[in-house]
């Protein structure tokens, strides 16, 4: 049984995504897993987190049952009621849109202007709160967008929820591991006509999560002690 457990742990470690980040807020922490199959956008967020870029930025656009958006550098010193969302770094990150990553509840996506190549912001991102959809609604969405959903994706959108109308148009490069309830709290804050929360909701810090111990090394150490 111990051997089976060890092998299972190694297998899980082999397929696990390499990068995680933690967003600290006054409501609690949000832990995100960044996907390996979107290296440009994943590596960019890791870089920005390591540079402490996001510290003190706001979640400046928050819509119930839709998403929360943040990362605008102009939000750090924003005045009450100031319109936000146009700040950036003067560059974009190429789109990494595929059929595997989709806008399920908790998905992490790249905010963008209506760029023809669908490249995204080098700093602004959103996290999906979402809602559930019926088969009929998904069928209508497929007809409008030409996007087909796998049986798994369809089931998730029906039972867990998400924002399927964004699929194919925005890069999804991660998902929530912990703190989805925090996202819902932020999304439901009272807001103004521009969907900016009436109270400032800051990212106190955004940091890459360092794994304390490599799981394969742990398993090797276990058998070494036993031998």
C-alpha positions as a printed Julia matrix, in Angstrom:
227×3 Matrix{Float64}:
   0.0    0.0     0.0
   2.85   2.39    0.82
   4.48   1.64   -2.52
   1.23   2.28   -4.38
   0.77   5.57   -2.58
   4.31   6.62   -3.41
   3.9    5.77   -7.09
   0.61   7.69   -7.19
   2.3   10.69   -5.61
   5.09  10.61   -8.18
   2.58  10.33  -11.04
   0.61  13.28   -9.73
   3.77  15.33   -9.37
   4.73  14.51  -12.96
   1.52  16.0   -14.38
   1.1   18.87  -11.95
   1.56  22.4   -13.26
   4.87  23.94  -12.22
   3.81  27.44  -11.19
   1.41  28.73   -8.56
   0.82  32.24   -7.28
  -0.92  33.52   -4.17
  -2.89  36.76   -4.09
  -3.32  38.19   -0.59
  -6.38  40.39   -0.03
  -8.21  41.74    3.0
 -10.87  39.09    2.36
  -8.38  36.21    2.37
  -5.98  34.54   -0.01
  -6.49  33.3    -3.56
  -4.13  30.6    -4.83
  -3.86  30.19   -8.6
  -2.32  27.39  -10.63
  -0.71  28.65  -13.85
  -0.86  26.35  -16.86
   2.25  24.89  -18.47
   0.64  24.98  -21.94
   0.57  28.8   -21.95
   4.26  29.52  -21.32
   4.32  33.11  -22.58
   1.5   34.32  -20.34
   2.42  32.06  -17.42
   6.06  33.16  -17.42
   4.97  36.79  -17.69
   2.82  36.55  -14.57
   5.59  34.77  -12.68
   7.97  37.57  -13.67
   5.52  40.27  -12.61
   4.87  38.56   -9.28
   8.6   38.19   -8.61
   9.02  41.89   -9.3
   6.17  42.68   -6.85
   4.42  44.58   -9.64
   0.91  43.74   -8.49
   1.35  44.78   -4.87
  -1.24  47.45   -3.97
  -3.05  47.3    -7.33
  -6.84  47.14   -7.21
  -9.46  44.74   -8.43
 -10.92  47.62  -10.38
 -13.7   45.91  -12.39
 -15.92  43.44  -10.56
 -19.19  42.01  -11.84
 -21.32  39.42   -9.99
 -21.62  36.04  -11.74
 -19.06  37.21  -14.29
 -15.52  38.04  -13.16
 -13.13  40.25  -11.21
 -10.36  42.12  -13.04
  -7.18  43.72  -11.74
  -3.56  44.58  -12.45
  -3.93  48.1   -13.84
  -0.81  50.0   -12.67
  -2.83  53.24  -12.62
  -4.94  51.78   -9.82
  -2.17  51.97   -7.21
  -2.71  55.69   -6.65
  -6.22  55.99   -8.08
  -8.59  58.56   -6.67
 -12.13  57.58   -5.61
 -14.39  57.24   -8.64
 -11.5   57.41  -11.12
 -12.1   55.33  -14.23
  -9.61  52.48  -14.49
  -8.7   49.73  -16.91
  -6.64  51.57  -19.52
  -3.29  51.32  -17.75
  -0.6   49.04  -19.06
   3.05  48.54  -19.87
   3.0   49.62  -23.5
   3.26  46.06  -24.77
   1.13  42.96  -25.18
   1.67  39.22  -24.74
   0.79  36.95  -27.71
  -2.46  35.03  -27.4
  -2.24  31.38  -26.36
  -5.81  30.28  -27.02
  -6.55  26.58  -27.39
  -9.42  24.11  -27.09
  -8.19  22.66  -23.78
  -8.24  25.76  -21.56
 -11.69  27.23  -21.13
 -13.59  29.75  -19.03
 -14.91  27.52  -16.28
 -15.61  29.01  -12.86
 -12.25  29.99  -11.37
 -10.46  30.35  -14.71
  -7.63  32.9   -14.91
  -7.63  34.91  -18.13
  -5.74  37.72  -19.83
  -7.55  41.04  -20.22
  -7.15  42.69  -23.6
  -8.25  45.41  -25.96
 -10.04  44.37  -29.14
  -6.75  43.52  -30.82
  -7.1   41.59  -34.12
  -4.5   39.02  -33.05
  -6.14  38.65  -29.61
  -2.87  39.45  -27.85
  -3.4   40.42  -24.24
  -2.33  42.85  -21.56
   1.11  42.36  -20.07
  -0.3   43.09  -16.61
  -4.11  43.02  -16.4
  -5.92  39.75  -15.74
  -9.32  38.49  -14.65
 -10.67  35.57  -12.62
 -14.03  34.04  -13.53
 -16.88  34.0   -11.02
 -19.37  32.83  -13.62
 -22.77  31.21  -13.55
 -24.34  27.97  -14.78
 -25.86  27.48  -18.23
 -28.45  25.14  -19.69
 -27.94  22.86  -22.7
 -30.15  25.15  -24.76
 -28.1   28.21  -23.83
 -24.85  26.42  -24.69
 -26.31  25.25  -28.01
 -27.28  28.82  -28.9
 -23.83  30.05  -27.91
 -22.19  27.44  -30.12
 -24.3   28.56  -33.07
 -23.33  32.2   -32.52
 -19.63  31.65  -31.95
 -18.88  28.44  -33.86
 -17.25  27.13  -30.71
 -18.0   23.5   -29.86
 -17.84  22.28  -26.26
 -16.55  18.86  -25.27
 -18.86  16.72  -23.11
 -16.65  17.53  -20.11
 -16.74  21.28  -20.76
 -20.49  21.2   -21.3
 -21.02  19.38  -18.01
 -18.82  21.87  -16.14
 -20.69  24.84  -17.59
 -24.01  23.23  -16.62
 -23.07  22.22  -13.07
 -20.15  24.39  -11.92
 -20.51  27.39  -14.18
 -18.3   29.82  -16.0
 -18.32  32.34  -18.85
 -18.41  30.23  -22.04
 -19.01  33.2   -24.35
 -15.38  34.25  -23.75
 -13.96  30.96  -25.06
 -11.83  31.35  -28.16
 -11.42  35.1   -27.7
  -9.3   35.41  -24.57
  -6.3   33.47  -23.31
  -7.0   31.27  -20.28
  -3.7   30.52  -18.53
  -4.6   29.2   -15.1
  -7.29  28.42  -12.55
  -8.14  28.85   -8.89
  -6.92  26.2    -6.46
  -8.04  27.96   -3.27
 -10.2   30.98   -2.52
 -13.07  30.89   -4.99
 -15.31  32.16   -2.21
 -13.04  35.21   -1.94
 -13.61  35.94   -5.62
 -17.37  35.76   -5.11
 -17.19  38.19   -2.19
 -15.19  40.68   -4.24
 -17.46  40.28   -7.28
 -20.51  41.08   -5.16
 -19.18  44.29   -3.64
 -21.33  47.39   -4.4
 -19.89  49.15   -7.44
 -20.25  52.25   -9.59
 -21.37  52.64  -13.22
 -17.92  51.54  -14.43
 -18.09  48.37  -12.28
 -15.39  49.66   -9.97
 -16.12  48.64   -6.38
 -17.11  51.55   -4.16
 -14.39  50.53   -1.7
 -10.83  49.9    -2.81
 -10.08  46.17   -2.92
  -6.31  45.84   -3.13
  -3.99  42.99   -3.84
  -1.86  43.33   -0.74
   0.73  41.09   -2.35
   1.05  38.63   -5.23
   3.79  36.05   -4.83
   4.94  32.87   -6.51
   4.26  29.92   -4.22
   7.49  28.09   -3.51
   7.04  24.37   -2.95
   8.63  23.49    0.38
   9.82  20.11   -0.78
   9.92  18.33   -4.12
   7.57  15.37   -3.91
   9.85  12.99   -5.81
  12.72  13.8    -3.46
  10.4   13.12   -0.55
   9.49   9.69   -1.9
  13.13   8.81   -2.57
  14.0    9.89    0.95
  11.23   7.73    2.33
  12.55   4.56    0.67
  16.11   5.42    1.61
  15.15   5.53    5.26
  13.32   2.2     4.92
  16.22   0.4     3.23
